[in-house]
Amino acid sequence: MELETQKNRLIGELRQHGISERVLEAMRRIPRHLFVPEQELRDAYADYPLPIGWGQTISAPHMVAIMCDLLDIQDGMSILEIGAGSGYHAAVMGVLAGSGHVYTVEVIAPLASFARENLKKAGITNVTVVVEYGSLGLPRFAPYDRISVAAASPEILDTLTGQLKSNGKLVIPVGKNFQELYLVTKTNGLKKEAKGGVVFVPLVGKKGFPY
């Protein structure tokens, strides 16, 4: 009951920051406490990042909410996420995608296993976790309606924009120590909009930062 109370308080706080009701409802449906290590349970609904092992973090709830709002995920969409982490962000996107599907890439195999277990506990069946470097995207399931990158990239990657459908959208943090979050919309060209400063762990792999 205490965790449910904390979750409701968090949802109320996010509402005050202008997050859409659709995203808030998706976040209400996902028990974030299932996606954090046991030692972090008491802070599961605090609005800041938490360590999840292997030098990685689960994003702050407001960041998950902002990125989901920017992507405007609709039922039936095919979504690629780079950086599965513990699976929480993918779970929220899975709810928003409804009959669609989320493919989420994680380079750290034990963390990918943790994400799969968490998604199963949460009853999320439309998310596939793939162990792979994410900077090249996931060509075998492309093209995607939406791509969400939860790791800092050196630049807006053509490997990812090339896997977007026409009118598709990409959110990606760009920069090394501190990043700018960009929303990229693919029409005849690429419309790039800066959405504010963020801090993410680095993207690694061929097009990312050195591991």
Secondary structure as UniProt FT lines:
FT   HELIX           2..16
FT   TURN            17..18
FT   HELIX           21..29
FT   HELIX           32..35
FT   HELIX           38..43
FT   TURN            44..45
FT   STRAND          50..53
FT   TURN            54..55
FT   STRAND          56..58
FT   HELIX           61..71
FT   TURN            75..76
FT   STRAND          78..82
FT   TURN            85..86
FT   HELIX           88..97
FT   TURN            98..99
FT   STRAND          101..106
FT   HELIX           109..121
FT   TURN            122..123
FT   STRAND          127..131
FT   TURN            135..136
FT   HELIX           139..141
FT   STRAND          144..149
FT   STRAND          152..153
FT   HELIX           158..161
FT   TURN            162..163
FT   STRAND          164..174
FT   STRAND          179..186
FT   STRAND          190..198
FT   TURN            206..207
//
